[in-house]
Structure formats: structure tokens, C-alpha cells
Amino acid sequence: MGPLWVKLASAGVRPTRQRIELAEILFGAGDRHFTAEMIHAEARALRYPPSLGTVYNTLNQFVQNGLLREIALYDAKIWYDTNIGPHCHYYWEDTEQLSDIPDEHAPNLTVAAPPGAKVTAIDVIVRVKAGADPRECPMARFEHFLK
């Protein structure tokens, strides 16, 4: 029983061979952002590569059990993040990549929940393109908008 077997079992996921192999791809290189298609492409190098459907099912199970964070973007593409803690993201429109916004640039949002509900998460995704004036922080315009 390796650390990934324990991680999956501790989260309530049955650690099958395919789930452990996918977990090695997902968690083996530290925090990262990816789509199911990206993981499927990486998994094709495995001895017994999973189908795209198996990759989607595994990612959804990992999300439901708190191992991954799901991030839905405006263009209907679903991204996944191994960093499940609260944080904000840049979406690079020109390269179609997702990256973390450094904590010092992230807005501090406090949003009250409606009566009878609770806030479970606040997702902030700032869309950016390369080539903008590097002296201007993309969050500056967003923080100005919030005031």
C-alpha cells in the first residue's frame, strides 16, 4: 500500500489499479490544472490506458470525494485543480491555460448567503491575454470594479 492507495482509501475512493495510475498522473507533479482530455492524453502512455469515459468518471469521483476541485469556465470547458483550498485563477485566453493568482493579488471577498443557505465557495476567474502592459496588474481593474 503506497501513499496514493492510502490517499484514495482515506477519501472513500476504492483504490483500483486504474484509479491509482490516474492518481499518479494527477498528483505526482505537485499542484496542477488540467482537463479530462489532457489527462487522457497523458494516460495513453500507460500499459493499459483508460478510456476517456473512465477518465471523466474517475475525475468526477475524485471531485465528489474532495480530492480535486472542479472549475467550470465560460466556454463550457471543465478544468480540474489538485489544489482544493480556496484560491483564485487566471485564465489565459490566448493559450487556453489556467494558473493560480498569487494570494497577494487575489481579492478578499465576503459575500453573505441568502437566508437558509451557506456560502460553500467563491470562485474568481480572471480572463487575461498576453501582450498587455506588464506594469498593470490584472487584479487592479477587478478590485477597482468591486469598490
N, C-alpha and C positions, 0 to 999 in steps of 0.2 A: 504494500500500500504506500504509494508516493504521496507527496503533498497535494497534487491535483485531485487524486482519488479522495483524500480527506476533505479538500475544499468542496468538492461536489457533494459528497455524502453529508457534510455538515450543513449544506444549504438545502438538503432534502431532495437532491437530484441523484437518481440511480447512476452510479459511475460505470457506464458501459464502455467498451473499447472505443467506439466512435466518439462518444462524448468526451472521453479523456484525450483522444487525439485532437479533437477540435479545441478543447481547453488548452492544450499545449500551444496551439497556434494563437489562440486568443490572449492568453495570459503569460506566455513565455517571453515576451519582449517588453514588459512593463505596460504602462498605460498607453492606450491607443484608441483611435477612432476608425471605424470600418463599416462597410455594408456587407450584406449576406453574399453578394456577388464577389466581393473582394476575398472573403474567407473561402468561398467555394473554389476560386481560382488557386489560392494557396494550398487548399486541401487536395487538389488534383495530383499533387506530388506524393501523397500518401500511398502506401501499398494497396489499401482498399479505400479508395476515395468515396466520400459520401455523395449522395445526390444533392442537388440544390434544395429540394424539399426537405431533406434531412437537416441540412444546414439551417434553413429557416426554422424548422421545428425545434432544433437544439437552441438556437439563439432566443426564440420566444420562451422556451422553458427556463433558460438562464435568466432572462429578464423577470419572469414571474417569480423566480426564487431569489431575486436580489443579487445575482452575480454580475449582471450587466445593466446598463442604463440605455433605454431606447430614446432616440432623438428623431422626431419627425420634422422634416424640413418642408418648406413651402412647395417644392416641386414634387411632392409625394414620395421622395426617396427617404427610406428609413435608414438611419445611421445607428450604430451601437458604440458604446463607450465603456471601457473597462474601469474607468474612474467613476464610481457610483455616487460619490459625495457631491454636495451642492457646488456647482461652478457654472460659468457662462462660456459661450463658444463664439468663435469667428467662423463664418462660412465663406470660404474663398471662392467667389463666383467664377473667376477665370480658370481656376484649376480644379474646381469641384472637390475641395478638401475641407475638412473640419479640423479646427485646432482650439485649444483652450485659451480663453482670455486670461492673462495674468491677474491674480487676485487684486493687485493694486489698481487695475483699470476697470474692474467689474463694478457695476452699480450696486449700491446697498438698497435693495427694495424691501419694503414692508407693505404687504397687502393684506387687508382684513378679509376674512372669509365671510360669505353670506351667512345669515342666521341658520343654524342647524348643520353647518358644514365646517370643514377644516382645510386649510391650505396644505397640500401634500408636497408641492414642489413649485418652484418658479423657474421656468426655462427662458433664458435670454439667448437669442442667436442674433449676432450682428453680421450682416452680409457686407463683405468688403471685396474690393478688386485691387490688384497690384497696380502700381503706377500713380497712386495718389500722393499728395505731398507728405513725405515721411515725417515731417515735423508735427503734423496734426494727428493726434490720437483718435481713432475711430469712435472711441467711447465718449470723447468730449462732446460731440454733437448729440449723442444719445442722452448724456447726463444733462445737457442744456435743455433738451426737449422735455425731460422729466420735471424740470423746475417750474 
